[in-house]
Amino acid sequence: MDTVFAIGAMVLGIILVVGAADTLVDGLLGVGQRTRISPFVLTVLLSGFELENLAAGIAANLNGLPGAAAGTSFGGVTFLALGVAGIGALIAPMKSTLPKSFLFWTAASPLGVVLLSLDGELSRLDGALLIIWFAVILVGVARSGRGLLDRESEARIKRPFLRLIGGLAVLTGGGTLLSDGLRHVVSHLGVSDTLLGNTAIAATVEAEELGRVAIPARRGRPELALGNIAGTIVHFIAFNIGVIALVKPLHFDHATRVLHLPVAVGAALVFCLVLGLHQRLDRKAGVFLIALYLTYIAVAIAI
């Protein structure tokens, strides 16, 4: 597979996992409707359940690219908290109605991975502990934001079980294709898989988040846009990285330990701090967040 075909495989893999993940989430929601599971519980559980990101991380780690695997979580958090939030604020300034406790749980969510990765890796036991930590955080987020999230209801979804099975099958194939393309690009171009995972892959896989933030913000529902960012951060920094390590122990290289993980933690804190202090994301805040993200990209490339 030459470089052109490798890049094509990456692009096709991203398209497949994004499309399949949406189908799979629809299936999960539909199954929940059929089984009469609380819409609130499903909304909280799935608001940040980005299956395309998780599939890419698992596939990358299984194929010997731990830096890229960690980057799908840490780079995703940074992109969401700074890039997506910043661009969303430029498109449609958002007034925050999220409770302080919601922001507190979001800001606390990176604590688990920070403590468990002090030795430079995440074992399967660490992965299991992170999933438990995620459950604790999720309960805190759900209880604090219950009033906001209960306002939404899901339209009835047709053929949910078919969507569930079909989405899972395509998601698996797309994740494998993406990982194979990434591995060949790294080997042909000599680009660090850690750099690609934390920047290009994380941003590309999560590109649809811009729509999920901008659309509700423009329709006068900023709490949904901000809640989506916060919920996804919690999933990435606790659940996704935990599942990746549970499938296969995850080693952190030097760049991940000294740059990408600290920046992800800092980005989540900055996002929560801006909302907590100003109760809004205006265009000035948007420019500030985007500037921080571009600075991070420049530093990541430089080192």
C-alpha positions as CSV (number, residue, x, y, z in Angstrom):
1,M,0.0,0.0,0.0
2,D,1.7,3.3,-1.1
3,T,1.2,6.6,0.5
4,V,-1.7,7.7,-1.7
5,F,-3.7,4.5,-1.0
6,A,-2.8,4.7,2.7
7,I,-4.2,8.2,2.9
8,G,-7.3,7.1,1.0
9,A,-7.8,4.2,3.4
10,M,-7.6,6.7,6.3
11,V,-10.2,9.0,4.7
12,L,-12.5,6.1,3.9
13,G,-12.0,4.6,7.3
14,I,-13.0,7.9,9.0
15,I,-16.1,8.2,6.8
16,L,-17.1,4.7,7.6
17,V,-16.6,5.0,11.4
18,V,-18.4,8.4,11.6
19,G,-21.4,7.1,9.5
20,A,-21.5,3.8,11.3
21,A,-21.3,5.4,14.7
22,D,-24.3,7.6,14.1
23,T,-26.2,4.5,12.9
24,L,-25.2,2.5,16.0
25,V,-26.1,5.3,18.3
26,D,-29.5,5.5,16.6
27,G,-29.8,1.8,17.2
28,L,-29.0,2.1,20.8
29,L,-31.5,4.9,21.4
30,G,-34.1,3.0,19.5
31,V,-33.5,-0.2,21.6
32,G,-33.8,2.0,24.7
33,Q,-37.2,3.2,23.5
34,R,-38.4,-0.3,22.8
35,T,-37.3,-1.5,26.2
36,R,-38.6,1.6,28.0
37,I,-35.3,2.7,29.5
38,S,-35.5,6.2,30.8
39,P,-34.8,8.8,28.0
40,F,-32.8,10.9,30.6
41,V,-30.5,8.0,31.4
42,L,-29.9,7.2,27.7
43,T,-29.2,10.9,26.9
44,V,-26.6,11.2,29.7
45,L,-25.0,7.9,28.8
46,L,-24.8,8.5,25.0
47,S,-24.3,12.3,24.8
48,G,-20.5,11.8,24.6
49,F,-20.4,8.1,23.5
50,E,-18.4,8.8,20.4
51,L,-18.0,5.3,19.0
52,E,-16.0,6.3,16.0
53,N,-13.3,7.8,18.4
54,L,-13.3,4.7,20.6
55,A,-13.0,2.3,17.6
56,A,-10.1,4.3,16.1
57,G,-8.3,4.2,19.5
58,I,-8.7,0.5,20.1
59,A,-7.7,-0.3,16.5
60,A,-4.6,1.9,16.7
61,N,-3.4,0.3,19.9
62,L,-4.0,-3.2,18.7
63,N,-1.9,-2.4,15.6
64,G,1.1,-1.1,17.6
65,L,0.4,2.6,17.6
66,P,-0.1,3.5,21.3
67,G,0.7,7.2,20.8
68,A,-2.1,7.5,18.2
69,A,-4.4,5.5,20.4
70,A,-3.9,7.8,23.4
71,G,-4.2,10.7,21.0
72,T,-7.7,9.9,20.0
73,S,-8.7,10.5,23.6
74,F,-6.3,13.3,24.7
75,G,-6.2,15.1,21.4
76,G,-10.0,14.7,21.2
77,V,-10.5,16.4,24.5
78,T,-8.2,19.3,23.5
79,F,-9.9,19.7,20.2
80,L,-13.3,19.7,21.8
81,A,-12.5,22.0,24.7
82,L,-10.6,24.6,22.7
83,G,-11.2,24.1,19.0
84,V,-14.8,23.1,18.8
85,A,-15.9,25.4,21.7
86,G,-13.9,28.3,20.2
87,I,-15.3,27.9,16.6
88,G,-18.8,27.4,18.0
89,A,-18.5,30.6,20.0
90,L,-17.5,32.5,16.8
91,I,-20.5,31.1,14.9
92,A,-23.0,31.7,17.7
93,P,-22.1,33.1,21.1
94,M,-23.5,30.9,23.9
95,K,-24.8,31.9,27.3
96,S,-24.1,29.1,29.8
97,T,-26.9,27.7,31.9
98,L,-24.9,24.7,33.0
99,P,-24.9,24.4,36.9
100,K,-21.6,24.8,38.7
101,S,-21.7,21.2,39.8
102,F,-21.8,20.1,36.2
103,L,-18.7,22.0,35.5
104,F,-17.0,20.7,38.6
105,W,-17.5,17.1,37.6
106,T,-16.3,17.8,34.1
107,A,-13.1,19.5,35.4
108,A,-12.5,16.6,37.8
109,S,-12.9,13.9,35.1
110,P,-9.1,13.9,34.1
111,L,-8.0,13.1,37.7
112,G,-8.2,9.4,37.3
113,V,-6.0,9.1,34.2
114,V,-3.5,11.6,35.6
115,L,-3.0,9.5,38.8
116,L,-3.0,6.1,37.1
117,S,-0.6,7.1,34.3
118,L,2.2,8.4,36.6
119,D,4.2,5.2,35.8
120,G,4.0,6.0,32.1
121,E,1.4,3.4,31.1
122,L,-2.1,2.1,31.7
123,S,-2.5,-1.5,32.5
124,R,-5.7,-3.5,32.1
125,L,-6.3,-3.0,35.8
126,D,-5.9,0.8,35.3
127,G,-8.3,0.6,32.5
128,A,-10.9,-1.1,34.6
129,L,-10.4,1.5,37.4
130,L,-10.9,4.3,34.9
131,I,-14.2,2.8,33.7
132,I,-15.3,2.7,37.4
133,W,-14.1,6.3,37.8
134,F,-16.1,7.2,34.6
135,A,-19.2,5.7,36.2
136,V,-18.7,7.9,39.3
137,I,-18.2,11.0,37.2
138,L,-21.2,10.1,35.0
139,V,-23.5,9.8,38.0
140,G,-22.3,13.2,39.2
141,V,-22.8,14.8,35.8
142,A,-26.2,13.2,35.4
143,R,-27.5,14.3,38.8
144,S,-26.2,17.9,38.4
145,G,-27.5,18.4,34.9
146,R,-30.8,16.5,35.2
147,G,-33.0,19.5,34.8
148,L,-31.3,20.5,31.5
149,L,-31.2,17.1,29.9
150,D,-34.7,16.2,30.8
151,R,-36.0,18.9,28.5
152,E,-35.0,16.8,25.4
153,S,-36.9,13.9,23.9
154,E,-35.9,11.5,21.2
155,A,-38.0,10.9,18.1
156,R,-39.0,7.2,17.7
157,I,-36.4,5.4,15.7
158,K,-37.3,2.7,13.1
159,R,-35.6,-0.7,13.0
160,P,-33.4,-0.1,16.0
161,F,-32.0,-3.7,16.2
162,L,-31.0,-3.6,12.6
163,R,-29.3,-0.3,13.0
164,L,-27.5,-1.6,16.1
165,I,-26.1,-4.7,14.4
166,G,-25.3,-3.0,11.1
167,G,-23.6,0.0,12.7
168,L,-21.4,-2.3,14.8
169,A,-20.3,-4.3,11.8
170,V,-19.4,-1.3,9.7
171,L,-17.8,0.4,12.6
172,T,-15.4,-2.5,13.2
173,G,-14.4,-2.6,9.5
174,G,-14.0,1.2,9.3
175,G,-11.8,1.3,12.5
176,T,-9.5,-1.4,11.1
177,L,-9.2,0.4,7.8
178,L,-8.4,3.7,9.5
179,S,-5.7,2.1,11.6
180,D,-4.1,0.3,8.7
181,G,-4.0,3.6,6.7
182,L,-2.5,5.5,9.6
183,R,0.1,2.8,10.1
184,H,1.2,3.0,6.5
185,V,1.2,6.8,6.5
186,V,3.5,6.8,9.5
187,S,5.9,4.3,8.0
188,H,6.0,6.1,4.6
189,L,6.2,9.7,5.7
190,G,8.0,9.2,9.0
191,V,5.4,11.3,10.8
192,S,5.0,10.5,14.5
193,D,1.8,8.5,15.1
194,T,1.5,10.4,18.4
195,L,1.4,13.7,16.6
196,L,-1.1,12.4,14.0
197,G,-3.3,10.8,16.7
198,N,-3.5,14.0,18.9
199,T,-4.0,16.4,16.0
200,A,-5.1,15.3,12.6
201,I,-6.9,12.1,13.5
202,A,-8.5,13.5,16.7
203,A,-9.7,16.6,14.8
204,T,-10.9,14.7,11.7
205,V,-12.8,12.0,13.6
206,E,-14.5,14.7,15.8
207,A,-15.2,17.1,13.0
208,E,-19.0,16.4,13.2
209,E,-18.9,17.9,16.7
210,L,-18.8,21.3,15.1
211,G,-22.3,20.7,13.8
212,R,-23.6,19.3,17.0
213,V,-22.4,22.5,18.8
214,A,-23.2,25.2,16.2
215,I,-26.7,24.0,15.2
216,P,-28.3,24.0,18.7
217,A,-26.4,27.2,19.6
218,R,-27.8,29.0,16.5
219,R,-31.3,27.7,17.4
220,G,-31.2,29.3,20.8
221,R,-30.3,26.2,22.8
222,P,-26.7,26.9,24.0
223,E,-27.0,24.6,27.0
224,L,-27.3,21.6,24.6
225,A,-24.2,22.7,22.7
226,L,-22.1,23.2,25.9
227,G,-23.5,20.1,27.5
228,N,-22.5,18.1,24.5
229,I,-18.9,19.3,24.8
230,A,-18.7,18.7,28.5
231,G,-20.3,15.3,28.3
232,T,-17.9,14.2,25.5
233,I,-14.9,15.4,27.4
234,V,-15.9,13.1,30.3
235,H,-16.3,10.1,28.1
236,F,-13.0,10.6,26.3
237,I,-10.8,11.3,29.3
238,A,-12.2,8.4,31.5
239,F,-14.3,5.9,29.5
240,N,-12.6,5.8,26.1
241,I,-9.0,5.7,27.4
242,G,-10.0,3.1,30.0
243,V,-11.6,0.8,27.4
244,I,-8.5,1.1,25.2
245,A,-6.2,0.1,28.0
246,L,-8.6,-2.7,29.1
247,V,-8.4,-4.2,25.6
248,K,-4.6,-3.9,25.5
249,P,-2.3,-2.2,28.0
250,L,-1.4,1.3,26.8
251,H,2.1,2.8,26.9
252,F,2.6,6.5,27.0
253,D,5.6,7.9,25.1
254,H,7.5,11.0,26.2
255,A,5.4,13.4,24.1
256,T,2.2,12.0,25.5
257,R,3.4,12.3,29.1
258,V,4.9,15.8,28.9
259,L,2.6,17.5,26.3
260,H,-0.5,15.9,25.1
261,L,-1.9,14.6,28.4
262,P,-1.1,17.8,30.4
263,V,-2.6,19.9,27.6
264,A,-5.8,17.8,27.5
265,V,-6.2,18.3,31.3
266,G,-5.5,22.0,31.0
267,A,-7.9,22.4,28.1
268,A,-10.8,20.9,30.1
269,L,-10.0,23.1,33.0
270,V,-9.8,26.2,30.8
271,F,-13.2,25.4,29.2
272,C,-14.8,24.9,32.6
273,L,-13.1,28.0,34.1
274,V,-14.3,30.3,31.3
275,L,-17.9,29.1,31.6
276,G,-17.8,29.2,35.4
277,L,-16.4,32.7,35.6
278,H,-18.3,34.4,32.7
279,Q,-21.4,32.2,32.3
280,R,-21.0,32.4,28.5
281,L,-18.8,31.8,25.5
282,D,-18.7,35.0,23.4
283,R,-16.7,35.7,20.3
284,K,-13.8,37.1,22.4
285,A,-13.6,33.9,24.4
286,G,-13.9,32.0,21.1
287,V,-10.8,33.7,19.7
288,F,-8.9,33.0,22.9
289,L,-9.7,29.3,22.8
290,I,-8.8,29.0,19.2
291,A,-5.5,30.8,19.8
292,L,-4.7,28.3,22.6
293,Y,-5.5,25.4,20.3
294,L,-3.4,26.7,17.4
295,T,-0.5,27.3,19.9
296,Y,-0.8,23.7,21.0
297,I,-0.6,22.5,17.4
298,A,2.4,24.6,16.7
299,V,4.2,23.3,19.8
300,A,3.3,19.7,19.0
301,I,4.7,20.0,15.5
302,A,7.9,21.8,16.7
303,I,8.8,19.1,19.2
